[in-house]
Amino acid sequence: MKWNNFLKILSVSCMLVLLNGYVLNNEALVTINEISVKSGKLNTLIIFETSAPPTISETYYLKDTPSTIVLEFSNAETAEDFQISRGESLLVEDIRVEKMEDNDIHVLIDLKEQVPYRIYAEQEQTIVELNRIQRNLNGYIIDSATEEELKKWPKKQLLFKEVGIFEEKDMVNVTAKLDEKAITQIFALENPLRLVIDFFHTLYPDPTFRYPLGKLDIQRVRTGQFETAPPYTIARLVFDLNRPKFYTLLSEKESFIFKFYEDEIARVTPAMAPPAPRPAPPVPPAPTEKEVAPPVPTEVSVVPEQVIEVRVRPTVLEAPEVGYTGEIISMKFKDADLRDVILYLGHFAGLNVVFDPEVRGTVTCDLQDVPWDQTLDIILKLNKMGKTIDGNVLRIAPMAALTREDEEQRKLEEVNY
């Protein structure tokens, strides 16, 4: 009798555990209630109304039908009264929803042509912004939403301070930094294909800046002053593209961070919600161009030399190492300050950097897909400089000074021996 009661209790317990797991699993599902299309003067928005912020694990253009965008939603379902409101659109031809295994949903957006696009969250909505390629524009067009923002703008002028271009093997990061957050407008133009970002009430104080990138289907990056006449002063950032691409935009206080990816990497969509504000990364020195580039920032934290506690005798590296294991980096500079370039490499490698007072020089180089530690050795050798690494502190000094210190240390060890 006792054994039968035990089996009954065990069966009920197992059933409760299974039901609890089922309920928890269903609670985690995000419900897509509606998908609607909103066409503006410049861009088309695909708006997803959901029960909670969704997880879009991948997004890409289909290879078989290259004008179709795929959004892969993880752990999602459609509502019983789910509907798609396509309306009148100059770009979107159809929207389809395919239910996959493991509570995944694929949303396929059929377009008349490929366009640049991004995904972001706004007021509990998930939005796919399609940047329609503008043709035969008759004058400058301002989107309705941008017009409303401009009406509320206080009468003050902003300053476009600098632009930084950071290249990695499978990603390009372009950061535009102003003295305050600006009203922006994004759109695409043809001949050549360009993704354009306009900053309103913003003055670009330097000559036009051009950076020949030639990577990830981005031919070049350009910044300059587009308009100074009333009613708006407009600074402009332009990406010359070989083809339309997915990209991300993160606005952090006064910084606007654009990221472009390799096709395989771009399939993974970054988190919708912006992270907490953090200090802007250092911007690389002026790239190779005849025109003068924006000034190089000096925001990198440098550990003062006098507070470094040396625990072991550093090794002087007089020549490039035989094998390099650093992460791949690409750099193109002309007459850049040596210290700025080394600070840039130090930030890339996660090292603190200190300089001897005599460290000075310039860097002109065009290095593609080179390990960062080899890049550093090449630059140091050309400027007759050397380095020591103690823990996570990189010290840069003239080779003569490091050689002299090494010799003095060797003699001291011989005396003690």
ABEGO torsion letter per residue (X at the ends): XAAAAAAAAAAAAAAAAAAAAAAAAAAABBBBABBBBBBBAABBBBBBBBABBBBBABBBBBAABAABBBBBBBGBBBBAABBBBAEBBAABABBBBBBBBGGBBBBBBBBABBBBBBBBBBGGBBBBBBBBBBBGBBEBBBBAAAAAAAAABBBBBBBBABBBBBBBAABBBBBBBBABBBBBBBBBBBOBBBBBBBBBGBBBABBBBBBBAGBGGBABBBBEBABABOABBBBBBBBBBABBBBBBBBBBEABBBBBBBBAAAAABBBBABBBBBBBBBBBBBBBBBABBBBBBBAABBBBBAAABBBABBBBBBABBBABBABBBBBBBBBGBBAAAAAAAAAAAAGBBBBBBAABBEBBBBBBBGBBAAAAAAAAAAAAGBBBBBBEABBBBBBAAAAAAAAAAAAAAAAAAX
